Amino acid sequence: MVALALTAVLAVSTANTPPVVVPKTADSQMGIEDSAYTGRYYHKTQEPYRKCVAYHEGRGRYWGTSSMGKYMGTYQFTAGLARGAVWMMTPELKAIHGSKRGREIRDELHNTKPTLWHRHYWDMAFYTVLNWEQTGAGTKHWKAVERRCKPHMHGWTSTR
């Protein structure tokens, strides 16, 4: 009975898995909306900060790049930060989708240019990097917008 319930949960989560790759013309790839990710590292109290970073770094263009091409997506990750974020996301991907499917998603993310990632994976990467070590520790990656976005960490709690 437990195995059947687990199978049903995994089937539902797999059915709702967004594709890794989406065209930049997709409606989901433009605009600053509520996070498409609400998993382990998500904190609702951090949404204003995420939206501010998305606006000031990439204007809500999940497919965008900086003028020199070094920074990608609405959160302006470097290639190295994007790759590291995927490794950091792997345990959660495996917990949600099962070990095999989680590794497949991880591999697809690694083999796909981040500007083609679905916004769900971008939002997941943002929150994972932001809260990996502890709540809000990753703000160091967005120092350029610190004055504009003013992370009010006193309102950030470990409750999700």
ChimeraX attribute file (.defattr): number of C-alpha atoms within 10 A of each C-alpha:
attribute: neighborCount
match mode: 1-to-1
recipient: residues
	/A:1	6
	/A:2	7
	/A:3	8
	/A:4	9
	/A:5	10
	/A:6	11
	/A:7	13
	/A:8	12
	/A:9	14
	/A:10	17
	/A:11	14
	/A:12	12
	/A:13	14
	/A:14	15
	/A:15	10
	/A:16	9
	/A:17	13
	/A:18	15
	/A:19	13
	/A:20	18
	/A:21	17
	/A:22	17
	/A:23	13
	/A:24	17
	/A:25	9
	/A:26	9
	/A:27	9
	/A:28	17
	/A:29	24
	/A:30	18
	/A:31	16
	/A:32	19
	/A:33	12
	/A:34	13
	/A:35	18
	/A:36	15
	/A:37	17
	/A:38	15
	/A:39	15
	/A:40	14
	/A:41	24
	/A:42	22
	/A:43	18
	/A:44	15
	/A:45	16
	/A:46	21
	/A:47	15
	/A:48	15
	/A:49	19
	/A:50	22
	/A:51	21
	/A:52	22
	/A:53	27
	/A:54	24
	/A:55	18
	/A:56	16
	/A:57	23
	/A:58	23
	/A:59	18
	/A:60	22
	/A:61	23
	/A:62	27
	/A:63	23
	/A:64	23
	/A:65	21
	/A:66	15
	/A:67	8
	/A:68	6
	/A:69	10
	/A:70	11
	/A:71	20
	/A:72	24
	/A:73	26
	/A:74	30
	/A:75	28
	/A:76	27
	/A:77	24
	/A:78	17
	/A:79	14
	/A:80	9
	/A:81	15
	/A:82	23
	/A:83	19
	/A:84	14
	/A:85	22
	/A:86	24
	/A:87	18
	/A:88	16
	/A:89	22
	/A:90	18
	/A:91	15
	/A:92	18
	/A:93	22
	/A:94	17
	/A:95	12
	/A:96	17
	/A:97	21
	/A:98	18
	/A:99	14
	/A:100	11
	/A:101	16
	/A:102	20
	/A:103	17
	/A:104	16
	/A:105	20
	/A:106	22
	/A:107	14
	/A:108	16
	/A:109	21
	/A:110	16
	/A:111	10
	/A:112	13
	/A:113	15
	/A:114	24
	/A:115	24
	/A:116	20
	/A:117	23
	/A:118	23
	/A:119	27
	/A:120	19
	/A:121	22
	/A:122	27
	/A:123	23
	/A:124	24
	/A:125	24
	/A:126	28
	/A:127	27
	/A:128	24
	/A:129	26
	/A:130	22
	/A:131	18
	/A:132	17
	/A:133	10
	/A:134	12
	/A:135	21
	/A:136	22
	/A:137	13
	/A:138	17
	/A:139	19
	/A:140	11
	/A:141	16
	/A:142	15
	/A:143	11
	/A:144	12
	/A:145	18
	/A:146	15
	/A:147	8
	/A:148	12
	/A:149	18
	/A:150	13
	/A:151	19
	/A:152	12
	/A:153	14
	/A:154	6
	/A:155	9
	/A:156	15
	/A:157	13
	/A:158	13
	/A:159	10
	/A:160	13
